[in-house]
Amino acid sequence: MPLEAGLLEILACPACHSPLDDRSAADTPELVCTGDGCGLAYPVRDGIPVLLVDEARRPA
C-alpha cells in the first residue's frame, strides 16, 4: 500500500536530507533516498516508514 502523498512530501532521508522515492508497493516495501552518493533504502513496516540509518539497507 503506497504512502499518502502529503506524508511523502515532508519526509526526507535522515542521512543526507534528500527526497525519498516511494517503493512501498513492491514485495519488499521501502523508501529509497534519491540523493547522489547516498541511496539508502529505508524499510516500511505495517505501513510505517522506519527512518533509522541503522535499519536502512545500503545500496548494492
N, CA, C and O atoms as a Tripos MOL2 file, in Angstrom:
@<TRIPOS>MOLECULE
protein
  240   239    60     0     0
PROTEIN
NO_CHARGES

@<TRIPOS>ATOM
      1 N           0.8380   -1.1770    0.0000 N.3       1 MET1
      2 CA          0.0000    0.0000    0.0000 C.3       1 MET1
      3 C           0.8830    1.2410    0.0000 C.2       1 MET1
      4 O           1.6720    1.4240    0.9270 O.2       1 MET1
      5 N           0.7750    2.0970   -1.0110 N.am      2 PRO2
      6 CA          1.6010    3.3090   -1.0770 C.3       2 PRO2
      7 C           1.2850    4.2780    0.0540 C.2       2 PRO2
      8 O           0.1670    4.3170    0.5700 O.2       2 PRO2
      9 N           2.2790    5.0480    0.4210 N.am      3 LEU3
     10 CA          2.1000    6.0590    1.4690 C.3       3 LEU3
     11 C           1.3040    7.2420    0.9400 C.2       3 LEU3
     12 O           1.2380    7.4710   -0.2680 O.2       3 LEU3
     13 N           0.7090    7.9810    1.8420 N.am      4 GLU4
     14 CA         -0.0330    9.1800    1.4460 C.3       4 GLU4
     15 C           0.9160   10.1920    0.8150 C.2       4 GLU4
     16 O           2.0490   10.3540    1.2670 O.2       4 GLU4
     17 N           0.4520   10.8670   -0.2240 N.am      5 ALA5
     18 CA          1.2840   11.8360   -0.9490 C.3       5 ALA5
     19 C           1.7440   12.9620   -0.0280 C.2       5 ALA5
     20 O           2.8910   13.3980   -0.1230 O.2       5 ALA5
     21 N           0.8920   13.4330    0.8440 N.am      6 GLY6
     22 CA          1.2580   14.5130    1.7630 C.3       6 GLY6
     23 C           2.3750   14.1110    2.7090 C.2       6 GLY6
     24 O           3.2480   14.9170    3.0310 O.2       6 GLY6
     25 N           2.3460   12.8600    3.1540 N.am      7 LEU7
     26 CA          3.3960   12.3740    4.0450 C.3       7 LEU7
     27 C           4.7150   12.2760    3.3070 C.2       7 LEU7
     28 O           5.7560   12.6740    3.8290 O.2       7 LEU7
     29 N           4.6750   11.7530    2.1030 N.am      8 LEU8
     30 CA          5.8970   11.5870    1.3180 C.3       8 LEU8
     31 C           6.5590   12.9280    1.0070 C.2       8 LEU8
     32 O           7.7840   13.0050    0.9080 O.2       8 LEU8
     33 N           5.7670   13.9730    0.8530 N.am      9 GLU9
     34 CA          6.3200   15.3030    0.5580 C.3       9 GLU9
     35 C           7.1500   15.8660    1.7040 C.2       9 GLU9
     36 O           8.0760   16.6410    1.4620 O.2       9 GLU9
     37 N           6.8410   15.4960    2.9490 N.am     10 ILE10
     38 CA          7.5650   16.0680    4.0860 C.3      10 ILE10
     39 C           8.6870   15.1710    4.6000 C.2      10 ILE10
     40 O           9.5230   15.6120    5.3880 O.2      10 ILE10
     41 N           8.7080   13.9120    4.1580 N.am     11 LEU11
     42 CA          9.7650   13.0060    4.6000 C.3      11 LEU11
     43 C          11.0430   13.2500    3.8090 C.2      11 LEU11
     44 O          11.0030   13.5990    2.6290 O.2      11 LEU11
     45 N          12.1800   13.0590    4.4770 N.am     12 ALA12
     46 CA         13.4860   13.1930    3.8330 C.3      12 ALA12
     47 C          14.4300   12.1650    4.4270 C.2      12 ALA12
     48 O          14.2050   11.6580    5.5260 O.2      12 ALA12
     49 N          15.4710   11.8670    3.7010 N.am     13 CYS13
     50 CA         16.4880   10.9330    4.1710 C.3      13 CYS13
     51 C          17.1540   11.5150    5.4170 C.2      13 CYS13
     52 O          17.6330   12.6490    5.3790 O.2      13 CYS13
     53 N          17.1950   10.7640    6.5180 N.am     14 PRO14
     54 CA         17.8420   11.2740    7.7270 C.3      14 PRO14
     55 C          19.3490   11.4490    7.5740 C.2      14 PRO14
     56 O          19.9560   12.2270    8.3100 O.2      14 PRO14
     57 N          19.9610   10.7360    6.6310 N.am     15 ALA15
     58 CA         21.4090   10.8110    6.4540 C.3      15 ALA15
     59 C          21.8410   12.0310    5.6440 C.2      15 ALA15
     60 O          22.8100   12.7010    6.0020 O.2      15 ALA15
     61 N          21.1140   12.3290    4.5330 N.am     16 CYS16
     62 CA         21.5710   13.4160    3.6580 C.3      16 CYS16
     63 C          20.4870   14.4600    3.3630 C.2      16 CYS16
     64 O          20.7510   15.4500    2.6800 O.2      16 CYS16
     65 N          19.2780   14.2430    3.8720 N.am     17 HIS17
     66 CA         18.1510   15.1810    3.7490 C.3      17 HIS17
     67 C          17.6080   15.3210    2.3230 C.2      17 HIS17
     68 O          16.9520   16.3140    2.0090 O.2      17 HIS17
     69 N          17.8730   14.3410    1.4660 N.am     18 SER18
     70 CA         17.3250   14.3310    0.1060 C.3      18 SER18
     71 C          15.9150   13.7320    0.1250 C.2      18 SER18
     72 O          15.5530   13.0340    1.0720 O.2      18 SER18
     73 N          15.1180   14.0020   -0.9190 N.am     19 PRO19
     74 CA         13.7810   13.3930   -1.0070 C.3      19 PRO19
     75 C          13.8630   11.8700   -1.0900 C.2      19 PRO19
     76 O          14.8950   11.3060   -1.4530 O.2      19 PRO19
     77 N          12.7660   11.2280   -0.7510 N.am     20 LEU20
     78 CA         12.6940    9.7700   -0.7910 C.3      20 LEU20
     79 C          11.7550    9.3140   -1.9020 C.2      20 LEU20
     80 O          10.7290    9.9450   -2.1580 O.2      20 LEU20
     81 N          12.1140    8.2150   -2.5580 N.am     21 ASP21
     82 CA         11.3000    7.6140   -3.6110 C.3      21 ASP21
     83 C          10.4720    6.4920   -2.9880 C.2      21 ASP21
     84 O          11.0190    5.5930   -2.3500 O.2      21 ASP21
     85 N           9.1540    6.5470   -3.1720 N.am     22 ASP22
     86 CA          8.2400    5.5750   -2.5700 C.3      22 ASP22
     87 C           8.2210    4.2810   -3.3740 C.2      22 ASP22
     88 O           7.7730    4.2580   -4.5200 O.2      22 ASP22
     89 N           8.7030    3.2210   -2.7730 N.am     23 ARG23
     90 CA          8.6360    1.8890   -3.3820 C.3      23 ARG23
     91 C           7.9060    0.9490   -2.4330 C.2      23 ARG23
     92 O           8.2480   -0.2270   -2.3110 O.2      23 ARG23
     93 N           6.8910    1.4950   -1.7640 N.am     24 SER24
     94 CA          6.1580    0.7040   -0.7720 C.3      24 SER24
     95 C           5.1710   -0.2610   -1.4100 C.2      24 SER24
     96 O           4.6170   -1.1070   -0.7080 O.2      24 SER24
     97 N           4.9280   -0.1660   -2.7220 N.am     25 ALA25
     98 CA          4.0290   -1.0970   -3.4020 C.3      25 ALA25
     99 C           4.7640   -2.3620   -3.8380 C.2      25 ALA25
    100 O           4.1290   -3.2920   -4.3360 O.2      25 ALA25
    101 N           6.0610   -2.4210   -3.6690 N.am     26 ALA26
    102 CA          6.8600   -3.5790   -4.0810 C.3      26 ALA26
    103 C           6.7020   -4.7240   -3.0770 C.2      26 ALA26
    104 O           6.0670   -4.5640   -2.0350 O.2      26 ALA26
    105 N           7.2870   -5.8810   -3.4040 N.am     27 ASP27
    106 CA          7.2450   -7.0310   -2.4980 C.3      27 ASP27
    107 C           7.9020   -6.7090   -1.1640 C.2      27 ASP27
    108 O           7.4140   -7.1170   -0.1090 O.2      27 ASP27
    109 N           9.0080   -5.9770   -1.2130 N.am     28 THR28
    110 CA          9.6940   -5.5270   -0.0150 C.3      28 THR28
    111 C           9.5370   -4.0100    0.0490 C.2      28 THR28
    112 O          10.3360   -3.2820   -0.5400 O.2      28 THR28
    113 N           8.5120   -3.5220    0.7610 N.am     29 PRO29
    114 CA          8.2470   -2.0790    0.7680 C.3      29 PRO29
    115 C           9.3840   -1.2910    1.4130 C.2      29 PRO29
    116 O           9.8980   -1.6560    2.4700 O.2      29 PRO29
    117 N           9.7640   -0.1960    0.7440 N.am     30 GLU30
    118 CA         10.8350    0.6520    1.2620 C.3      30 GLU30
    119 C          10.7620    2.0310    0.6320 C.2      30 GLU30
    120 O          10.1140    2.2360   -0.3950 O.2      30 GLU30
    121 N          11.4400    2.9640    1.2690 N.am     31 LEU31
    122 CA         11.6220    4.3160    0.7450 C.3      31 LEU31
    123 C          13.0980    4.4530    0.4160 C.2      31 LEU31
    124 O          13.9510    4.2150    1.2700 O.2      31 LEU31
    125 N          13.4030    4.8350   -0.8130 N.am     32 VAL32
    126 CA         14.7930    4.8900   -1.2750 C.3      32 VAL32
    127 C          15.2120    6.3480   -1.4450 C.2      32 VAL32
    128 O          14.5080    7.1430   -2.0680 O.2      32 VAL32
    129 N          16.3630    6.6800   -0.8830 N.am     33 CYS33
    130 CA         16.9060    8.0330   -0.9820 C.3      33 CYS33
    131 C          17.2920    8.3400   -2.4240 C.2      33 CYS33
    132 O          17.8900    7.5040   -3.1010 O.2      33 CYS33
    133 N          16.9540    9.5330   -2.8920 N.am     34 THR34
    134 CA         17.2740    9.9510   -4.2510 C.3      34 THR34
    135 C          18.5710   10.7550   -4.3240 C.2      34 THR34
    136 O          18.9600   11.1970   -5.4060 O.2      34 THR34
    137 N          19.2340   10.9490   -3.2070 N.am     35 GLY35
    138 CA         20.4620   11.7400   -3.1690 C.3      35 GLY35
    139 C          21.6220   11.0370   -3.8510 C.2      35 GLY35
    140 O          21.7860    9.8230   -3.7270 O.2      35 GLY35
    141 N          22.4300   11.8160   -4.5780 N.am     36 ASP36
    142 CA         23.6290   11.2750   -5.2220 C.3      36 ASP36
    143 C          24.6020   10.7930   -4.1500 C.2      36 ASP36
    144 O          24.9210   11.5280   -3.2150 O.2      36 ASP36
    145 N          25.0670    9.5650   -4.2910 N.am     37 GLY37
    146 CA         26.0380    9.0330   -3.3630 C.3      37 GLY37
    147 C          25.4440    8.4590   -2.0900 C.2      37 GLY37
    148 O          26.1840    7.8800   -1.2950 O.2      37 GLY37
    149 N          24.1740    8.5890   -1.8610 N.am     38 CYS38
    150 CA         23.5510    8.0460   -0.6410 C.3      38 CYS38
    151 C          22.8280    6.7490   -1.0010 C.2      38 CYS38
    152 O          23.3900    5.6650   -0.8430 O.2      38 CYS38
    153 N          21.6020    6.8490   -1.4780 N.am     39 GLY39
    154 CA         20.8540    5.6980   -1.9550 C.3      39 GLY39
    155 C          20.3830    4.7240   -0.8900 C.2      39 GLY39
    156 O          20.0120    3.5960   -1.2150 O.2      39 GLY39
    157 N          20.3870    5.1320    0.3790 N.am     40 LEU40
    158 CA         19.9100    4.2330    1.4270 C.3      40 LEU40
    159 C          18.4440    3.8900    1.2070 C.2      40 LEU40
    160 O          17.6680    4.7260    0.7430 O.2      40 LEU40
    161 N          18.0670    2.6580    1.5410 N.am     41 ALA41
    162 CA         16.6880    2.2000    1.3960 C.3      41 ALA41
    163 C          16.1390    1.9040    2.7850 C.2      41 ALA41
    164 O          16.6330    1.0200    3.4850 O.2      41 ALA41
    165 N          15.1140    2.6530    3.1730 N.am     42 TYR42
    166 CA         14.5130    2.5310    4.5000 C.3      42 TYR42
    167 C          13.2820    1.6360    4.4210 C.2      42 TYR42
    168 O          12.4410    1.8280    3.5430 O.2      42 TYR42
    169 N          13.1580    0.6560    5.3280 N.am     43 PRO43
    170 CA         12.0130   -0.2560    5.2740 C.3      43 PRO43
    171 C          10.7120    0.4330    5.6740 C.2      43 PRO43
    172 O          10.7080    1.4090    6.4250 O.2      43 PRO43
    173 N           9.6090   -0.1010    5.1530 N.am     44 VAL44
    174 CA          8.2710    0.3270    5.5550 C.3      44 VAL44
    175 C           7.6160   -0.9020    6.1730 C.2      44 VAL44
    176 O           7.3710   -1.8960    5.4890 O.2      44 VAL44
    177 N           7.3330   -0.8250    7.4770 N.am     45 ARG45
    178 CA          6.7570   -1.9550    8.1960 C.3      45 ARG45
    179 C           5.3420   -1.6170    8.6400 C.2      45 ARG45
    180 O           5.1250   -0.6280    9.3410 O.2      45 ARG45
    181 N           4.3940   -2.4290    8.2370 N.am     46 ASP46
    182 CA          2.9800   -2.2170    8.5680 C.3      46 ASP46
    183 C           2.5140   -0.8170    8.1860 C.2      46 ASP46
    184 O           1.7260   -0.2000    8.9030 O.2      46 ASP46
    185 N           3.0110   -0.3150    7.0420 N.am     47 GLY47
    186 CA          2.6130    0.9980    6.5530 C.3      47 GLY47
    187 C           3.3190    2.1580    7.2180 C.2      47 GLY47
    188 O           2.9820    3.3130    6.9590 O.2      47 GLY47
    189 N           4.3050    1.8750    8.0810 N.am     48 ILE48
    190 CA          5.0250    2.9220    8.8060 C.3      48 ILE48
    191 C           6.4910    2.9290    8.3660 C.2      48 ILE48
    192 O           7.1770    1.9160    8.5030 O.2      48 ILE48
    193 N           6.9800    4.0610    7.8360 N.am     49 PRO49
    194 CA          8.3880    4.1360    7.4360 C.3      49 PRO49
    195 C           9.3070    4.1190    8.6560 C.2      49 PRO49
    196 O           9.0740    4.8290    9.6340 O.2      49 PRO49
    197 N          10.3480    3.3030    8.5820 N.am     50 VAL50
    198 CA         11.3440    3.2250    9.6500 C.3      50 VAL50
    199 C          12.5560    4.0160    9.1730 C.2      50 VAL50
    200 O          13.4180    3.4810    8.4760 O.2      50 VAL50
    201 N          12.6180    5.2810    9.5470 N.am     51 LEU51
    202 CA         13.6660    6.1800    9.0480 C.3      51 LEU51
    203 C          14.8480    6.2440   10.0110 C.2      51 LEU51
    204 O          15.2030    7.3090   10.5170 O.2      51 LEU51
    205 N          15.4390    5.0960   10.2460 N.am     52 LEU52
    206 CA         16.6320    4.9880   11.0740 C.3      52 LEU52
    207 C          17.7850    4.5310   10.1860 C.2      52 LEU52
    208 O          17.6660    3.5280    9.4810 O.2      52 LEU52
    209 N          18.8790    5.2470   10.2170 N.am     53 VAL53
    210 CA         20.0320    4.9060    9.3740 C.3      53 VAL53
    211 C          20.5130    3.4960    9.6830 C.2      53 VAL53
    212 O          20.9340    2.7810    8.7740 O.2      53 VAL53
    213 N          20.4590    3.0760   10.9540 N.am     54 ASP54
    214 CA         20.9000    1.7340   11.3340 C.3      54 ASP54
    215 C          20.0110    0.6350   10.7420 C.2      54 ASP54
    216 O          20.4630   -0.4990   10.5810 O.2      54 ASP54
    217 N          18.7620    0.9550   10.4190 N.am     55 GLU55
    218 CA         17.8260   -0.0200    9.8480 C.3      55 GLU55
    219 C          17.8420   -0.0080    8.3260 C.2      55 GLU55
    220 O          17.2570   -0.8930    7.7020 O.2      55 GLU55
    221 N          18.4930    0.9670    7.7190 N.am     56 ALA56
    222 CA         18.4770    1.1290    6.2550 C.3      56 ALA56
    223 C          19.3570    0.0990    5.5750 C.2      56 ALA56
    224 O          20.3670   -0.3520    6.1160 O.2      56 ALA56
    225 N          18.9330   -0.2640    4.3540 N.am     57 ARG57
    226 CA         19.7140   -1.1670    3.5110 C.3      57 ARG57
    227 C          20.6610   -0.3060    2.6800 C.2      57 ARG57
    228 O          20.2520    0.6920    2.0850 O.2      57 ARG57
    229 N          21.9070   -0.6970    2.6480 N.am     58 ARG58
    230 CA         22.9200    0.0200    1.8610 C.3      58 ARG58
    231 C          22.7270   -0.2690    0.3820 C.2      58 ARG58
    232 O          22.2830   -1.3600    0.0250 O.2      58 ARG58
    233 N          23.0530    0.6950   -0.4960 N.am     59 PRO59
    234 CA         22.9220    0.4420   -1.9360 C.3      59 PRO59
    235 C          23.8670   -0.6620   -2.3770 C.2      59 PRO59
    236 O          24.9490   -0.8410   -1.8160 O.2      59 PRO59
    237 N          23.4340   -1.3980   -3.3950 N.am     60 ALA60
    238 CA         24.2480   -2.5260   -3.8960 C.3      60 ALA60
    239 C          25.3980   -2.0370   -4.7440 C.2      60 ALA60
    240 O          26.1820   -2.8430   -5.2450 O.2      60 ALA60
@<TRIPOS>BOND
     1     1     2 1
     2     2     3 1
     3     3     4 2
     4     3     5 am
     5     5     6 1
     6     6     7 1
     7     7     8 2
     8     7     9 am
     9     9    10 1
    10    10    11 1
    11    11    12 2
    12    11    13 am
    13    13    14 1
    14    14    15 1
    15    15    16 2
    16    15    17 am
    17    17    18 1
    18    18    19 1
    19    19    20 2
    20    19    21 am
    21    21    22 1
    22    22    23 1
    23    23    24 2
    24    23    25 am
    25    25    26 1
    26    26    27 1
    27    27    28 2
    28    27    29 am
    29    29    30 1
    30    30    31 1
    31    31    32 2
    32    31    33 am
    33    33    34 1
    34    34    35 1
    35    35    36 2
    36    35    37 am
    37    37    38 1
    38    38    39 1
    39    39    40 2
    40    39    41 am
    41    41    42 1
    42    42    43 1
    43    43    44 2
    44    43    45 am
    45    45    46 1
    46    46    47 1
    47    47    48 2
    48    47    49 am
    49    49    50 1
    50    50    51 1
    51    51    52 2
    52    51    53 am
    53    53    54 1
    54    54    55 1
    55    55    56 2
    56    55    57 am
    57    57    58 1
    58    58    59 1
    59    59    60 2
    60    59    61 am
    61    61    62 1
    62    62    63 1
    63    63    64 2
    64    63    65 am
    65    65    66 1
    66    66    67 1
    67    67    68 2
    68    67    69 am
    69    69    70 1
    70    70    71 1
    71    71    72 2
    72    71    73 am
    73    73    74 1
    74    74    75 1
    75    75    76 2
    76    75    77 am
    77    77    78 1
    78    78    79 1
    79    79    80 2
    80    79    81 am
    81    81    82 1
    82    82    83 1
    83    83    84 2
    84    83    85 am
    85    85    86 1
    86    86    87 1
    87    87    88 2
    88    87    89 am
    89    89    90 1
    90    90    91 1
    91    91    92 2
    92    91    93 am
    93    93    94 1
    94    94    95 1
    95    95    96 2
    96    95    97 am
    97    97    98 1
    98    98    99 1
    99    99   100 2
   100    99   101 am
   101   101   102 1
   102   102   103 1
   103   103   104 2
   104   103   105 am
   105   105   106 1
   106   106   107 1
   107   107   108 2
   108   107   109 am
   109   109   110 1
   110   110   111 1
   111   111   112 2
   112   111   113 am
   113   113   114 1
   114   114   115 1
   115   115   116 2
   116   115   117 am
   117   117   118 1
   118   118   119 1
   119   119   120 2
   120   119   121 am
   121   121   122 1
   122   122   123 1
   123   123   124 2
   124   123   125 am
   125   125   126 1
   126   126   127 1
   127   127   128 2
   128   127   129 am
   129   129   130 1
   130   130   131 1
   131   131   132 2
   132   131   133 am
   133   133   134 1
   134   134   135 1
   135   135   136 2
   136   135   137 am
   137   137   138 1
   138   138   139 1
   139   139   140 2
   140   139   141 am
   141   141   142 1
   142   142   143 1
   143   143   144 2
   144   143   145 am
   145   145   146 1
   146   146   147 1
   147   147   148 2
   148   147   149 am
   149   149   150 1
   150   150   151 1
   151   151   152 2
   152   151   153 am
   153   153   154 1
   154   154   155 1
   155   155   156 2
   156   155   157 am
   157   157   158 1
   158   158   159 1
   159   159   160 2
   160   159   161 am
   161   161   162 1
   162   162   163 1
   163   163   164 2
   164   163   165 am
   165   165   166 1
   166   166   167 1
   167   167   168 2
   168   167   169 am
   169   169   170 1
   170   170   171 1
   171   171   172 2
   172   171   173 am
   173   173   174 1
   174   174   175 1
   175   175   176 2
   176   175   177 am
   177   177   178 1
   178   178   179 1
   179   179   180 2
   180   179   181 am
   181   181   182 1
   182   182   183 1
   183   183   184 2
   184   183   185 am
   185   185   186 1
   186   186   187 1
   187   187   188 2
   188   187   189 am
   189   189   190 1
   190   190   191 1
   191   191   192 2
   192   191   193 am
   193   193   194 1
   194   194   195 1
   195   195   196 2
   196   195   197 am
   197   197   198 1
   198   198   199 1
   199   199   200 2
   200   199   201 am
   201   201   202 1
   202   202   203 1
   203   203   204 2
   204   203   205 am
   205   205   206 1
   206   206   207 1
   207   207   208 2
   208   207   209 am
   209   209   210 1
   210   210   211 1
   211   211   212 2
   212   211   213 am
   213   213   214 1
   214   214   215 1
   215   215   216 2
   216   215   217 am
   217   217   218 1
   218   218   219 1
   219   219   220 2
   220   219   221 am
   221   221   222 1
   222   222   223 1
   223   223   224 2
   224   223   225 am
   225   225   226 1
   226   226   227 1
   227   227   228 2
   228   227   229 am
   229   229   230 1
   230   230   231 1
   231   231   232 2
   232   231   233 am
   233   233   234 1
   234   234   235 1
   235   235   236 2
   236   235   237 am
   237   237   238 1
   238   238   239 1
   239   239   240 2
@<TRIPOS>SUBSTRUCTURE
     1 MET1         2 RESIDUE 1 A MET
     2 PRO2         6 RESIDUE 1 A PRO
     3 LEU3        10 RESIDUE 1 A LEU
     4 GLU4        14 RESIDUE 1 A GLU
     5 ALA5        18 RESIDUE 1 A ALA
     6 GLY6        22 RESIDUE 1 A GLY
     7 LEU7        26 RESIDUE 1 A LEU
     8 LEU8        30 RESIDUE 1 A LEU
     9 GLU9        34 RESIDUE 1 A GLU
    10 ILE10       38 RESIDUE 1 A ILE
    11 LEU11       42 RESIDUE 1 A LEU
    12 ALA12       46 RESIDUE 1 A ALA
    13 CYS13       50 RESIDUE 1 A CYS
    14 PRO14       54 RESIDUE 1 A PRO
    15 ALA15       58 RESIDUE 1 A ALA
    16 CYS16       62 RESIDUE 1 A CYS
    17 HIS17       66 RESIDUE 1 A HIS
    18 SER18       70 RESIDUE 1 A SER
    19 PRO19       74 RESIDUE 1 A PRO
    20 LEU20       78 RESIDUE 1 A LEU
    21 ASP21       82 RESIDUE 1 A ASP
    22 ASP22       86 RESIDUE 1 A ASP
    23 ARG23       90 RESIDUE 1 A ARG
    24 SER24       94 RESIDUE 1 A SER
    25 ALA25       98 RESIDUE 1 A ALA
    26 ALA26      102 RESIDUE 1 A ALA
    27 ASP27      106 RESIDUE 1 A ASP
    28 THR28      110 RESIDUE 1 A THR
    29 PRO29      114 RESIDUE 1 A PRO
    30 GLU30      118 RESIDUE 1 A GLU
    31 LEU31      122 RESIDUE 1 A LEU
    32 VAL32      126 RESIDUE 1 A VAL
    33 CYS33      130 RESIDUE 1 A CYS
    34 THR34      134 RESIDUE 1 A THR
    35 GLY35      138 RESIDUE 1 A GLY
    36 ASP36      142 RESIDUE 1 A ASP
    37 GLY37      146 RESIDUE 1 A GLY
    38 CYS38      150 RESIDUE 1 A CYS
    39 GLY39      154 RESIDUE 1 A GLY
    40 LEU40      158 RESIDUE 1 A LEU
    41 ALA41      162 RESIDUE 1 A ALA
    42 TYR42      166 RESIDUE 1 A TYR
    43 PRO43      170 RESIDUE 1 A PRO
    44 VAL44      174 RESIDUE 1 A VAL
    45 ARG45      178 RESIDUE 1 A ARG
    46 ASP46      182 RESIDUE 1 A ASP
    47 GLY47      186 RESIDUE 1 A GLY
    48 ILE48      190 RESIDUE 1 A ILE
    49 PRO49      194 RESIDUE 1 A PRO
    50 VAL50      198 RESIDUE 1 A VAL
    51 LEU51      202 RESIDUE 1 A LEU
    52 LEU52      206 RESIDUE 1 A LEU
    53 VAL53      210 RESIDUE 1 A VAL
    54 ASP54      214 RESIDUE 1 A ASP
    55 GLU55      218 RESIDUE 1 A GLU
    56 ALA56      222 RESIDUE 1 A ALA
    57 ARG57      226 RESIDUE 1 A ARG
    58 ARG58      230 RESIDUE 1 A ARG
    59 PRO59      234 RESIDUE 1 A PRO
    60 ALA60      238 RESIDUE 1 A ALA
